[in-house]
Amino acid sequence: MAWKTLDDMGDLSGKIVLTRVDINVPVEDGRVTDATRIERIVPTIKDILAKGGTPVMLAHFGRPKGKPVADMSLRVTLPALEEALGTHVTFIERPDRAALEGASGPVLVENTRFSPMEEANDPQMAQFLASLGDIYCNDAFSAAHRAHASTEGVAHLLPSCAGRLMEAELSALEAALTTPDRPLIAVVGGAKVSTKLDLLGNLVRKVNHLVIGGGMANTFLAAQGIGVGKSLCEHDLGETAREILKKAGEASCEIHLPVDVVVAREFKAGAASEVVDVRACPEDAMILDAGPQTVKHFQDLLEEAKTLIWNGPLGAFEIVPFDAATVAAAQAAAKATKAGDLVSVAGGGDTVAALNHAGVADDFTYVSTAGGAFLEWLEGKTLPGVAALHQD
């Protein structure tokens, strides 16, 4: 572990800790509708307070494109922040060192993206931010794939560390992909192969088994000459799919595709559907979920697996009955995790929604709320916000 944590920062008494957080939460009618991201930063903020420091939260909200936008002020998050932290939070639009030194308790600074220098990672803004604090703490893994002034630039100018959420995220990902117990299984689902080419290319070199589901499985099936009817399918990526299958073979990674599927003529809730062999999809039907034999095969794989990485659903889980495979597979993974037989790490927006739908999000070893950052990590890319913490 080349990055430092809050434990490495020593006594924080009297010190201002610039703390990059991600509280880019959904808001309706001026109220936060899902405070999950806010709740996840609580351990870091409370830890800094307990160590005698003043946490000064830096965060973005929406895409204001480098100028103040009233509807994108972080002020809207204050009630949810104060409820989660159980204390008053001071809000400062234009911070200066004197104002921060006079603050008691946590401080929230206005949207960093109100300045065009933030997303440009302008050294001037990084220097300004550094002048405000004594220590930099990054607790925003979900923004770590962006090289911005508040996520990357300032980290080089102050003693820097990972916050508790960042620490948990990095530890979970390293355990899952860098130093995993094997066999290691990856589940990759979703609509299109084209959005996950880098991910698939990286995973076939690192995992023992790769389970491909969702609409992207149709592209792999079609690439092998299997008819998929009117299913979502990127027929123009057939050669790419075959190349991925070839690379997997060379790397001794076994790819698993559906052996049976659920098909329907309509994509709507309660639509008439049937289970057919994967090679028997009617020409006028769509594949909308994996079938029970495919789920059974996945469950058998789990019995031998030690580590699981999950990104993307196995079918159109948003609509019943096409959620069955995703729910059954997720519940099987959760059961193995609870029994202590499996380390399970999942992430990505659709994945989190699917696990919540299955009622098992709390039973996985770790569920990341990060979207792009989680995906880029799995793709093997360097995340600027994480790399900046790797200091001697």
N, C-alpha and C positions, 0 to 999 in steps of 0.2 A: 504494500500500500504506500504509494509515493506521495499521497496527499495527506495533509494534516487535518485534524478535527478540532473542535472546540476544546477538547481535553489537552491539546498541545499548546494552547494559547496562554496557559497559566492564569494568574489572578487578573481579573478584568476590572477590578475596583477603579472607578473614576475614568474608565476608558469608554470611548465611543466606538461601537461596533457597527460598521456599515454592513447591513444584512440584506443581501439581494434575495427577495422572495418572489414567488409567483402567486399572485392573488387575482389573476385575470379570470374572474368568476362570472357566471351568467347573472344578468340583472334584468328584471322586468319591473316597470312602474317605479323605478327608483329604489328597488329592494333586491338584495342578493337572494337568488332562488336556490342556489346550491353552494354551500359553504365548505365543501370538501377540501378544496385547496387551502382555504384559510385555516381549517382545523389542523391540517398537516404541518403547518409551520409553528404551531403552538409550542411543541417541545423545545425548539431552538430558541424562540423568544424568551420563554420562561427560564431556560438554562442560562442565557446571557444575563438576565435580571438577577438570577440566584447567585451568579458569580460576581455581582457588583457592577456590571457593565450597563451601558445605555444602548439598547438596540435601536438603530435608525434604519427603518425599512425602506429599501429602494425597490420599486416595482413598476411594471408597465400595465396598461389597461387599454385594450382595443388597438386600433391602428390609426392614430391621429395624424400620422404623416408629418411629424416634426413641427407641429404647431398646436397651441392650446385649443381644445375642443371641450366645451362645457359638459357635454354628455359623456365624456370619457375621463372625467375627473375621478381620482381615486377616493375622493371624499365619500362617495356612495358606499364604499366598503367599510367605513368606520363603525357603524352599528354592529355589523357581523364580526368585525375584528375585536371590538370591545367585549362582545358577548363571549367569543371563543377564549379570549385571554383573561377575562374576568377583571379587567382593569381599564382605566382611562387611557386612551391613545391620543397623543398630541399630533395634530395635522399641520404640516408646514408646506406652504406653496413654494417659497423661495428660501431654501436653507442657507444658513451661514453658521460658522463654527460657534459663535457666541450664543446664538439661539439654541443650538443643540446642547451646549454645555450647561445651559440653564434649565433644560428639560428634566422633568422627573417622570420616570417610567418610559414606556416605548413611544417611539416617534414614527410617523408615516410621512414620507416625502411625496409630493405630487408626482404624477405620472412622468417617468423618465423620458418617455417618447414625445413629450410636448416640446422637446428640443431636437432639432435635426441632427445635432452632434451625437445623440445616443446611438442610433442605428448605424451611423457612419463610423462609430468607434473612434471619434475624434480625440486625439491626445489631450486637447485642452479640457474637454469635459472629464476625461479620466483624471487629469491633474486636479481639477476642481473638486471632484468627488473625494479624491484621496486627501485633500486638504481638510475635509470635514471630519474625518475619523482617524482612529488609531489602529484599527484592525478591520480587515475585510472578511466577511463570512458569506459564502455563497450557499444558499439553501434552495436554489431554483434549478434543479436538474432539468426541468421541463423547458427552460430557456437556455440551457447550456450549449445547445447547438448553434446559437447565435453569437457571433463575435461583436458584441456591442460594448459601449463604454462601461456600463454597469455590470456586465456579465464577464467581460474579459479584460478590457483595458485597465481598470482600476486594480485588478488582482495582482498586477505586476508592480504596483507602486506601494503596497502596504503588506505587512505580514498577513497571510491569507490562509483560510481554512474552509473546510466543508461544514455546513450546518448539519443538524441531526437528520433531516429529511434527505439531504444530498448524501450523507454518509450511509444511510440505510439503502438508498437507491443504488449507489455504487457498489456497496458490499453485496447486495442481492445480484446485481448483474455480473459482477466478477465471479461469484459462486456459480452462476448459471452458465456462463459462456467462457470465462477465462480459465477457471480451475474447477470444472464440474466433476462430480461423481458420475461415473458412467455405468450403464448406458444413458446417453443423453438424447432426448426426443425433442423435436421442435414441431409445433403445430402452426402452420401458416395458412390463413384463410383470407377471405375477402373477395371482392368482385373481379379485380383485374391483375393479371400477371405483370403487366407493364408498369404498375406502381411499385412492384416489389422485386424487380430484377436484381438489384444490388443485394437485397436481403437474401434471396434464394441462392445467389452466387456465393455469398459468404458462408451461409449455413451449411451447404453441402460439404464444405471443407472442414466443418467443425463438429457436426452432430452425427450420431450413429443412425438415427431414423428421422426422416422428414415426412410428416403427414401433411398433405396438401388438400385443402377443402374449399368450400364456397365456389363462387363463379370461376375462380382461377383454375380449379381442378378440371373444369370443362375444357379449357384450352389444352391441358396436358393430355386429356383423353382424346380429343380430336386430333392432336398431333400424332397419336398412335393409331389413327384410322378408326376410332370408335365414334359412331354417330351420336350427336348430342341434341338432335332435333332443333327446336327454336330457342335453345338455352343461350344465356349470355356466354359469349365465347369470342376470344380474340384469335380468329382463324389465321390472321396475318402473322401471328407469333409462333406458328407451329415449329419453324426451324429453331427458334430460340428455346422453346420448351424441350425439343429433342437434344439440344446442346446442354441444357441443364441436367437432363437425365443422364447424358453421357458423362458429364463432370462428376455427378454423384456416384456413378459406377466406378470411376477412376479413383474416387476418394473413399470407397467402401462405405458410402452412405446409402442406406436403403430408402427409396422413396415409396410412400404408400398413398395410393389413390383410391377413391371409392370402388367397392366391388358390387354394391347395389345402391340404388338411388331412389329418391322420392320425386315423382313427376306429376305435373298438373298442366291443364290447358289454360288456366287463368292464374294470375298472380294477385291473389286477394285472400283475405282472412276467410277460413272455412271452405276454400275452394276444394272441389272434388280432387282427390289425389290417389296415387297407388304406388306401391313399391315394386320396382322391376330390377332385373339384373342390369348391371352397368352397360352391357352390350345390347340392351333391348329397349332403349329409349324411343318411343314413337316419334315419327317425324314431325307431328303437329303438337308435341308436348315440350315442356321446359323442365330441366332438372333444377329443383329448388332446395334439395337437402340431401344429405347422405342417408343411406338406409341402415336398418338395424344390424345387418351383418358387418357393415363397415364399422359401426360403433363397437360391436363385439370384438372385432379385430383390434381396434384401438385400446379397448380395455385389456386385452391380452398383452399388448405391448407394455401397458402401464405396470403390469405385474412384475416385469423384469426391469423397468426403468428406475433410475435413481434421481434423474433431473429432467425437468420439463420446462420448456420455453413456449409460451403461447402468444400468438399475434394473429387475430382474425377469426371470425366464426366459421363453422363448417357448412352453414346454409343460411337461408334468408330468415334468420332467427327473429326478426322483428314481427313476423306474421305467423300466427298459429295456422296450420300444424307444422310449419317448416322450421320450427325451433327445436324439434325433438332431438336431433343428433347433437347439436351444440350443447343443449341442456344435459343430456345423458353423459356426454364425454366430459363436460365440466364437473359434473357431480362425481364421476369416477375419479377424476384427478384430485378433487377436493377430499374425497374419502381416503385416498392413498396418502395425501399430505397429512391429514389429521392423524393417521395411523403411524406417522413417522417414517414412512417408507419412501417418500418422494419430496424433493425440493422443487417447488413449482413457482415460476416467475412469469407474470403476464403483464401485458401493457398495450396501449393504443386505445383510442376512443371507442371503437366498435367492440373491442375485446372487453373493456371494462363494462360497457353496457350489457354485453352478453353474459358476463359472469354475474352481474347484478340481477339480470333477468333469471338466471338459473339459481339465484340465492346462495352463491358460494364464494363471492368476492372476498369475504372475510376469512375463508378457509384456505386460501392459497398462501404460500409462504410470503410472497410479496406481489402486490398489484400496483403497477406504476400508472400514475395519472398523466404521465408525459406521453405526448403523441410523437412528434417529429424527432425529439431527442432520443426516445426509446428506440425508434426505428433506425435512426442513424447509428446508434451504438451497436445494434444487432447487425447492421450492414458492415461493421468493422471500421467505421469512419472515426476520425478524431474529433471530439467535441471541444471547441475552443474554450468554453467555460470550465471544463474539467481539466484540460491541458494546462490552463493558467494556474491551477492550484498545485501543479507538480513542481514544487520549488524545493531547493536544498534547505 
